[in-house]
Amino acid sequence: MAEEKKEMQRVSIDMFGLNYQLKTDDPARLKRLAAEGDRRIKEMSRRVRSFDVKRIAALTVLQMMDEYDQLKHDYDELVQLLEEK
């Protein structure tokens, strides 16, 4: 059975004091991701004590990519272990 295509909806999100109007077929997910992104950006801004938004964003992205890379590595190891059995 083919998956029904969801209708795109316009959603307003706020991140680090900036408002973005985006389209998505899953508003709840987008809002959840935006809230987590906002939390992480604010946390990073407190740590680096900088007003340079580009620096804060870059450091936040690097931190998130590090976490992603570690999770991907762990996932790949688990898949490999399962394939060996």
C-alpha positions in Angstrom: 0.0 0.0 0.0 1.5 3.4 -1.0 2.0 5.9 1.7 -0.3 8.9 1.5 1.5 12.1 0.7 1.0 14.6 3.5 0.0 18.2 2.8 2.7 20.8 3.3 2.0 23.4 6.0 3.6 26.7 6.8 5.1 26.8 10.3 6.6 29.6 12.3 9.6 28.7 14.4 12.0 30.8 16.6 15.6 30.1 17.0 18.1 32.3 18.9 15.7 35.3 18.6 15.2 34.9 14.9 11.9 33.9 13.3 11.7 31.5 10.4 8.7 30.7 8.2 9.2 27.1 6.9 7.0 24.6 5.1 6.8 21.0 6.3 4.6 18.0 6.2 5.2 17.3 9.9 4.8 20.6 11.9 5.2 18.9 15.3 8.5 17.3 14.4 9.8 20.6 12.9 8.8 22.5 16.1 10.5 19.8 18.3 13.7 20.0 16.2 13.7 23.8 16.3 13.2 23.8 20.0 16.2 21.5 20.5 18.3 23.6 18.1 17.4 26.7 20.0 18.3 25.1 23.3 21.6 24.0 22.0 22.5 27.4 20.4 21.6 29.2 23.6 23.7 26.7 25.6 26.7 27.2 23.3 26.3 31.0 23.5 26.5 30.8 27.3 29.6 28.7 27.1 31.6 30.8 24.6 30.3 34.1 25.9 30.2 35.5 22.4 27.8 37.8 20.6 29.0 36.5 17.2 26.0 34.6 15.9 28.0 32.9 13.1 30.6 31.7 15.6 27.9 30.3 17.9 26.1 28.6 15.1 29.3 27.1 13.7 30.4 25.7 17.1 26.9 24.3 17.7 26.9 22.6 14.3 30.3 21.1 15.0 29.1 19.8 18.4 26.0 18.3 16.8 28.0 16.7 14.0 30.4 15.2 16.5 27.5 13.6 18.3 26.0 12.4 15.0 29.3 10.9 13.9 29.7 9.0 17.1 26.1 7.7 16.9 26.7 6.6 13.3 29.9 4.9 14.2 28.1 3.1 17.1 25.2 2.1 14.8 27.6 0.8 12.1 29.4 -1.3 14.7 26.1 -2.8 16.0 25.0 -3.6 12.4 28.4 -5.3 11.8 28.0 -7.3 15.0 24.5 -8.4 14.0 25.7 -9.4 10.5 28.4 -11.6 12.0 25.9 -13.7 14.0 
